[in-house]
Amino acid sequence: MACSMKIPFVNAYAQLPDACFAKLPPTPVRAPRLIRFNYPLAQELGIDSSAASDQDIADIFAGNRVPDGADPLAMAYCGHQFGQLNPQLGDGRALLLGDVIDQQGRQRDIQLKGSGRTPFSRGGDGRSPLGPALREYILCEAMYALGVPTTRALAVVSSGEQVVREQPEPGAVFTRVAASHIRVGTLQLFALRQDEQALRALADHVLERHYPHLDRTADDRYVQLFAAICRRQAELIAQWLLLGFIHGVMNTDNMTLSGETIDYGPCAFMDAFKAGQVFSSIDQRGRYAYQNQPAIGQWNLARLAEAMLSLFPGDEDAAIQQATTILKDYNNIHSQAWEQGMVRKLGFSSVVAGDVQRIAGLLELLEQGALDYTLFFRRLGQVTQPNADRSPVLSLLNLPDCRNNAALERALHEWLDEWQQQLAQRETESAEVIARMQSVNPAIIPRNHRVAEAIEAAENDDFSVFETLLSALEQPYAEQAAFEHYQLPPEPEQKVLRTFCGT
């Protein structure tokens, strides 16, 4: 039967050495039903769905019908998981249908998750429960709307089958779009195997695909590539911190070479500020805590450097020196991106002496009082003037679980006094200050309890909560009266203390 959906596959990844993947078709599911299809993203990808019914779309993105031109494959990679090398990972429940050139000329992957067993399944069933599929859809699209480099969500299809985890759960297939799915662990695998041909082919592919501005004929092109990857990761993780985002499982197989956020399993946004915040149930020692993410990013990139050393010019000592210099510069790039982002959150246009201390003092107050991170910065934009009513900010001290006391309130007033004085001295246009703050301090984030309630309703076949949450998250920096309740932190009984991979 001819496919009713036209997807302009080019399948560049499938042209790499055979060691990079295993080709196989997806495993069909019993009764695919379309839950959500991202029509705007499909149009962006050049997908013609005009002749496709909901059932056609469900069949394609459940894996029951392979679209024309697709060349499905499971990607091979390894990785350090919580600091320990696992030499053989790979796509155990995912298949890359292929890659396309989108309307802006960018190469993009289309991948099914939960599409059945692969040679890399390691005893798993290759399937995905509905909950994690919906969670990833929500988080991908929320991060995109927040302006963070991220994979995207194209579709969720329920499978009509049960997936057995701790208990039977409804199954689903999630379709993810990415600049690519090439990870730190992808290059690690071929360095570990001492497969120089595959390693070089992958590095060339990454250079051409993600960093076309680099000189592909230069002797030090792979050094330049490594430096560019480090820069993107340093800036990406700064964006995470600025939004209070905790990835939760920053293994080297969960870090892309494109610089996109990927694999949202146990991720979470903070409510109350806590530098050592951990949500992931499997991160029992806090390796991937909020404040540790920049250092873990650097650690992961050091593992990438080890994998790429054989590609660097000169002898081993020279290669190590080049990598070390770049890794040291990572700290400077990250700090600069974070500091610039933080001063914008405070309404300033640039960083000056004293700002870092001012920021540190504020974060200390937020942690002491268990103040809501997102709400504090959003409401700060309402009190920029010295004579402004401070109740929008001070009322946060009365929220449940806030550790309010007279000393904290006094210290907060003192901080606000000094901040307002700085604003008056450094920024002459108050309207610009407020606009700047509103453009970087979201009103709405995908709070853990809202994500949880959307999933719980969906597991009972009510997808209206999921759809409403997605609508609220489309314009996170706007004041939306209809979604005002999504701004609020959870009540004590709504708090989500632990998140789970759900794989």
Protein Blocks (a to p, Z undefined) as FASTA:
>chain_A
ZZfbdcddfklmmmmcfklpccddddddfbdcdfbdcfklmmmnopafklpcfklmmmmm
nopaccehiacddddddddeehiacfbgcjfkbccfbdcddfkopacddddehiapcfkl
nopaoiacfklmmmmmmmmmmmmmnopacdddfbdcdehiacddfbccdddddddddfbl
cdfklmmmmmmnopaklmmmmmmmmmmmmmmmbcfkbfklmmmmmmmmmmmmmmmmmmmm
mnopafhpacfklccfkopaehjllgccdfbdcfklcfbfklmnommgmklmmmmmmmmm
mmmmmmmmmmpgcjfklmmmmmmmmmmmmmmmmmmmmmmmmmmmnopabdcehklmmmmm
mmmmmmmnopafklmmmmmmmmmbfkbcfklmmmmmmgghiacdfklmmmmmmmmmmmmm
mmmmmmmblklmmmmmmmmmcfbdcdfklmmmmmmmmmnopaklmmmmmmmmmmmmbccf
klmmmmpccdfklpcfbdcekZZ
